[in-house]
Structures are given as structure tokens and as C-alpha cells.
Amino acid sequence: MIRRLLNSVVSQKQDERRAELYRNLIRHEAKIGGQLFGAVPYGGRREFFCLDEHTWIWHEEWADAKGQRRAKTTRYDIRPNGMILKAQDGQPYREVTDQEASRLYQAVVEYERRVNTELYSAVA
């Protein structure tokens, strides 16, 4: 009984460590991805990252001309048939244009190159 309890506690701690490591890696990847499109303006934040095998997220925060904080989140869902759907800030999904799909593809290729070089090459 005690052994089972100890194993459960150890397993839970390992799961928590894995989850925290995963969150930290995603945050770092998002920061690298946010720099793909140029310097982030002072006081702003930009993130671009792969959430899972079918989902890419673009998030940006900035201050407008009146100093009001603004934010925009774009979610790209890539379907198995190759269709790419996009939703922004809770709006319904819509299919992206061929030009936007091409830009997304280029961003994903560069993202993977930079993340692999800057983050994962040291552990490979």
C-alpha cells in the first residue's frame, strides 16, 4: 500500500516536471517564432508556434497610437486533406488564400530551421 502511494507520488512529480518542461519549450519556441517577421516593437509581444501536429498559432500584442493595448490571435488549422483554415480572435474559421498558405508554409519552414538551430541543436 505504501509502495503504491510512493510510486503514485513519484509518477505525479515526473508528470509535472514533463509538463513544465513542455510549457517552457513551447514558450521558447514561440519567442523564436515571433522574431521571424522582424524585430518586436518595444513594449510589444509576438509569438508564432506549433501547438500540435495540425495547429499553428500567431499572437501579437502592441500599443496603438493612443497607447491602448491591442492583441490579435490567429489560429491556423491544417487539415489532413491539405486545406488550411484560419480563425482570428474567436471569429469563425475560413479557408486561407493560396498566397497566405504559401506565406504560412515559408514561415513554418523558417520556424523549424531556427528552432532546430537555436534551441535543439545543443541537445542533438
Backbone as CSV, one residue per row, in Angstrom:
resi,resn,N_x,N_y,N_z,CA_x,CA_y,CA_z,C_x,C_y,C_z
1,MET,0.827,-1.192,0.000,0.000,0.000,0.000,0.872,1.257,0.000
2,ILE,1.852,1.317,0.898,2.747,2.481,0.960,3.563,2.578,-0.324
3,ARG,4.024,1.429,-0.830,4.798,1.424,-2.071,3.959,1.993,-3.225
4,ARG,2.718,1.594,-3.305,1.828,2.078,-4.353,1.632,3.594,-4.230
5,LEU,1.473,4.084,-2.986,1.318,5.512,-2.751,2.581,6.269,-3.156
6,LEU,3.752,5.758,-2.762,5.018,6.400,-3.129,5.213,6.402,-4.644
7,ASN,4.906,5.301,-5.299,5.029,5.238,-6.756,4.105,6.257,-7.421
8,SER,2.924,6.417,-6.867,1.972,7.373,-7.406,2.504,8.800,-7.255
9,VAL,3.071,9.129,-6.106,3.621,10.464,-5.859,4.802,10.729,-6.788
10,VAL,5.703,9.770,-6.930,6.863,9.918,-7.810,6.411,10.090,-9.253
11,SER,5.453,9.304,-9.674,4.929,9.395,-11.033,4.295,10.759,-11.287
12,GLN,3.551,11.250,-10.302,2.909,12.553,-10.439,3.955,13.654,-10.563
13,LYS,5.018,13.580,-9.760,6.089,14.583,-9.821,6.761,14.552,-11.189
14,GLN,6.997,13.363,-11.735,7.611,13.244,-13.055,6.699,13.834,-14.120
15,ASP,5.405,13.578,-14.027,4.447,14.139,-14.976,4.431,15.667,-14.896
16,GLU,4.485,16.194,-13.684,4.508,17.649,-13.504,5.781,18.245,-14.107
17,ARG,6.928,17.587,-13.910,8.189,18.073,-14.483,8.137,18.041,-16.007
18,ARG,7.602,16.962,-16.574,7.470,16.869,-18.035,6.575,17.975,-18.573
19,ALA,5.459,18.217,-17.907,4.526,19.252,-18.350,5.176,20.635,-18.274
20,GLU,5.901,20.902,-17.215,6.588,22.189,-17.071,7.678,22.349,-18.128
21,LEU,8.424,21.300,-18.402,9.444,21.343,-19.451,8.793,21.613,-20.801
22,TYR,7.700,20.931,-21.101,6.981,21.140,-22.358,6.514,22.592,-22.484
23,ARG,5.915,23.144,-21.429,5.462,24.542,-21.461,6.624,25.497,-21.701
24,ASN,7.762,25.255,-21.041,8.925,26.117,-21.227,9.476,26.028,-22.647
25,LEU,9.506,24.830,-23.206,9.982,24.680,-24.583,9.051,25.394,-25.559
26,ILE,7.743,25.256,-25.381,6.782,25.945,-26.246,6.969,27.456,-26.135
27,ARG,7.155,27.968,-24.921,7.360,29.414,-24.745,8.605,29.881,-25.501
28,HIS,9.682,29.101,-25.389,10.922,29.463,-26.072,10.749,29.380,-27.590
29,GLU,10.107,28.315,-28.066,9.835,28.190,-29.498,8.988,29.370,-29.980
30,ALA,7.983,29.754,-29.204,7.098,30.857,-29.584,7.867,32.165,-29.700
31,LYS,8.807,32.371,-28.802,9.624,33.586,-28.840,10.495,33.596,-30.093
32,ILE,11.134,32.475,-30.391,11.936,32.374,-31.614,11.044,32.614,-32.829
33,GLY,9.901,31.968,-32.868,8.970,32.129,-33.980,8.497,33.560,-34.140
34,GLY,8.305,34.268,-33.050,7.855,35.657,-33.109,8.869,36.596,-33.716
35,GLN,10.135,36.192,-33.722,11.196,37.030,-34.281,11.399,36.802,-35.775
36,LEU,10.687,35.838,-36.348,10.834,35.540,-37.772,10.434,36.707,-38.660
37,PHE,9.563,37.549,-38.181,8.964,38.591,-39.003,9.515,39.966,-38.671
38,GLY,10.718,40.007,-38.137,11.358,41.268,-37.792,11.355,41.504,-36.295
39,ALA,11.970,42.605,-35.927,12.090,42.950,-34.515,10.712,43.229,-33.918
40,VAL,10.535,42.798,-32.702,9.284,43.052,-31.977,9.357,44.480,-31.437
41,PRO,8.371,45.314,-31.733,8.401,46.699,-31.240,8.483,46.753,-29.722
42,TYR,9.128,47.795,-29.212,9.264,47.984,-27.778,7.892,47.938,-27.114
43,GLY,7.797,47.179,-26.053,6.548,47.059,-25.310,5.559,46.094,-25.925
44,GLY,5.925,45.498,-27.046,5.032,44.556,-27.712,5.457,43.126,-27.460
45,ARG,4.662,42.237,-27.940,4.967,40.810,-27.818,4.441,40.121,-29.061
46,ARG,5.235,39.208,-29.584,4.824,38.460,-30.769,5.262,37.021,-30.577
47,GLU,4.357,36.103,-30.876,4.644,34.674,-30.762,4.109,33.953,-31.993
48,PHE,4.849,32.958,-32.441,4.426,32.092,-33.528,4.946,30.717,-33.181
49,PHE,4.035,29.732,-33.095,4.476,28.411,-32.668,3.508,27.327,-33.108
50,CYS,4.007,26.114,-33.039,3.241,24.925,-33.377,2.637,24.377,-32.087
51,LEU,1.332,24.395,-32.014,0.648,23.905,-30.816,0.567,22.388,-30.807
52,ASP,0.251,21.813,-31.964,0.224,20.366,-32.127,0.449,20.071,-33.605
53,GLU,0.314,18.838,-34.016,0.682,18.490,-35.387,-0.199,19.130,-36.447
54,HIS,-1.314,19.722,-36.077,-2.221,20.333,-37.048,-2.478,21.821,-36.813
55,THR,-1.912,22.395,-35.758,-2.303,23.741,-35.352,-1.096,24.657,-35.161
56,TRP,-1.162,25.819,-35.811,-0.152,26.863,-35.655,-0.838,28.100,-35.085
57,ILE,-0.123,28.782,-34.179,-0.666,29.961,-33.513,0.232,31.161,-33.782
58,TRP,-0.393,32.275,-34.137,0.276,33.563,-34.257,-0.411,34.481,-33.258
59,HIS,0.362,35.082,-32.346,-0.210,36.001,-31.358,0.658,37.242,-31.308
60,GLU,0.002,38.380,-31.312,0.745,39.636,-31.235,0.015,40.605,-30.321
61,GLU,0.802,41.335,-29.517,0.279,42.386,-28.636,1.086,43.642,-28.896
62,TRP,0.412,44.799,-28.868,1.080,46.059,-29.117,0.252,47.187,-28.518
63,ALA,0.838,48.376,-28.491,0.120,49.571,-28.069,-0.185,50.384,-29.320
64,ASP,-1.435,50.802,-29.470,-1.808,51.587,-30.648,-1.362,53.044,-30.466
65,ALA,-1.713,53.902,-31.416,-1.278,55.299,-31.398,-1.761,56.053,-30.157
66,LYS,-2.869,55.590,-29.564,-3.397,56.237,-28.354,-2.888,55.577,-27.073
67,GLY,-2.006,54.602,-27.220,-1.457,53.919,-26.053,-2.304,52.773,-25.538
68,GLN,-3.390,52.468,-26.228,-4.257,51.358,-25.822,-3.594,50.036,-26.190
69,ARG,-3.667,49.075,-25.288,-3.119,47.750,-25.571,-4.052,47.023,-26.528
70,ARG,-3.456,46.432,-27.531,-4.192,45.665,-28.525,-3.584,44.273,-28.605
71,ALA,-4.381,43.320,-29.037,-3.891,41.948,-29.206,-4.666,41.282,-30.327
72,LYS,-3.995,40.398,-31.032,-4.642,39.620,-32.082,-4.050,38.214,-32.032
73,THR,-4.935,37.232,-32.041,-4.508,35.835,-32.065,-5.104,35.183,-33.304
74,THR,-4.244,34.544,-34.068,-4.659,33.837,-35.273,-4.316,32.370,-35.100
75,ARG,-5.277,31.537,-35.387,-5.091,30.086,-35.283,-5.249,29.493,-36.677
76,TYR,-4.219,28.739,-37.098,-4.265,28.049,-38.384,-4.427,26.563,-38.117
77,ASP,-5.472,25.977,-38.664,-5.690,24.537,-38.562,-5.439,23.921,-39.929
78,ILE,-4.503,22.994,-39.970,-4.147,22.341,-41.225,-4.815,20.977,-41.238
79,ARG,-5.713,20.796,-42.178,-6.498,19.572,-42.275,-5.724,18.494,-43.027
80,PRO,-6.033,17.225,-42.776,-5.335,16.126,-43.466,-5.407,16.211,-44.995
81,ASN,-6.463,16.830,-45.517,-6.585,16.958,-46.973,-5.791,18.141,-47.530
82,GLY,-5.062,18.860,-46.660,-4.238,19.984,-47.093,-4.912,21.334,-46.976
83,MET,-6.207,21.348,-46.697,-6.916,22.618,-46.532,-6.406,23.302,-45.260
84,ILE,-6.222,24.616,-45.348,-5.795,25.403,-44.190,-6.914,26.358,-43.837
85,LEU,-7.371,26.250,-42.598,-8.417,27.130,-42.082,-7.803,28.093,-41.081
86,LYS,-8.367,29.286,-41.030,-7.830,30.342,-40.173,-8.966,30.951,-39.368
87,ALA,-8.705,31.178,-38.087,-9.648,31.892,-37.231,-8.877,32.950,-36.457
88,GLN,-9.472,34.134,-36.348,-8.842,35.213,-35.593,-9.779,35.682,-34.496
89,ASP,-9.226,35.752,-33.305,-9.933,36.331,-32.156,-11.367,35.845,-32.003
90,GLY,-11.549,34.538,-32.081,-12.856,33.948,-31.828,-13.821,33.997,-32.998
91,GLN,-13.412,34.524,-34.121,-14.270,34.557,-35.309,-14.347,33.161,-35.921
92,PRO,-15.326,32.916,-36.779,-15.443,31.596,-37.416,-14.232,31.314,-38.317
93,TYR,-13.984,30.026,-38.507,-12.903,29.620,-39.404,-13.269,29.942,-40.843
94,ARG,-12.237,30.275,-41.621,-12.397,30.452,-43.061,-11.146,29.913,-43.744
95,GLU,-11.295,29.509,-44.976,-10.164,28.970,-45.724,-9.227,30.117,-46.119
96,VAL,-7.907,29.880,-46.024,-6.944,30.905,-46.400,-6.756,30.917,-47.914
97,THR,-6.279,32.032,-48.426,-5.966,32.134,-49.849,-4.703,31.336,-50.150
98,ASP,-4.469,31.071,-51.418,-3.238,30.377,-51.815,-2.006,31.182,-51.409
99,GLN,-2.074,32.499,-51.540,-0.946,33.348,-51.171,-0.663,33.262,-49.668
100,GLU,-1.694,33.285,-48.851,-1.493,33.187,-47.399,-0.984,31.806,-47.022
101,ALA,-1.474,30.773,-47.693,-0.978,29.415,-47.443,0.506,29.321,-47.771
102,SER,0.911,29.954,-48.862,2.322,29.945,-49.251,3.176,30.677,-48.216
103,ARG,2.704,31.820,-47.718,3.451,32.564,-46.685,3.527,31.767,-45.388
104,LEU,2.435,31.098,-45.027,2.447,30.265,-43.829,3.462,29.137,-43.984
105,TYR,3.467,28.494,-45.130,4.425,27.415,-45.386,5.862,27.925,-45.238
106,GLN,6.168,29.071,-45.825,7.516,29.643,-45.718,7.863,29.945,-44.264
107,ALA,6.905,30.461,-43.515,7.140,30.764,-42.098,7.393,29.488,-41.307
108,VAL,6.649,28.422,-41.599,6.827,27.151,-40.899,8.214,26.569,-41.185
109,VAL,8.649,26.632,-42.447,9.976,26.116,-42.806,11.058,26.888,-42.052
110,GLU,10.946,28.212,-42.038,11.952,29.027,-41.342,11.882,28.814,-39.831
111,TYR,10.674,28.696,-39.305,10.485,28.413,-37.874,11.211,27.123,-37.493
112,GLU,10.973,26.064,-38.243,11.604,24.780,-37.931,13.123,24.875,-38.016
113,ARG,13.621,25.585,-39.016,15.070,25.751,-39.151,15.647,26.500,-37.950
114,ARG,15.020,27.617,-37.597,15.539,28.425,-36.487,15.404,27.720,-35.143
115,VAL,14.259,27.089,-34.891,14.062,26.390,-33.615,15.060,25.244,-33.485
116,ASN,15.234,24.489,-34.558,16.196,23.384,-34.505,17.619,23.893,-34.298
117,THR,17.976,25.000,-34.931,19.320,25.564,-34.801,19.542,26.201,-33.432
118,GLU,18.603,27.035,-33.012,18.791,27.845,-31.804,18.438,27.130,-30.510
119,LEU,17.547,26.164,-30.589,17.066,25.536,-29.355,17.507,24.085,-29.216
120,TYR,17.350,23.316,-30.266,17.543,21.875,-30.131,18.889,21.356,-30.631
121,SER,19.670,22.154,-31.325,20.941,21.643,-31.850,21.926,21.320,-30.724
122,ALA,21.812,21.998,-29.594,22.714,21.749,-28.477,22.473,20.390,-27.817
123,VAL,21.263,19.859,-27.953,20.948,18.592,-27.299,20.998,17.422,-28.262
124,ALA,21.161,17.720,-29.546,21.173,16.642,-30.553,22.532,15.974,-30.622
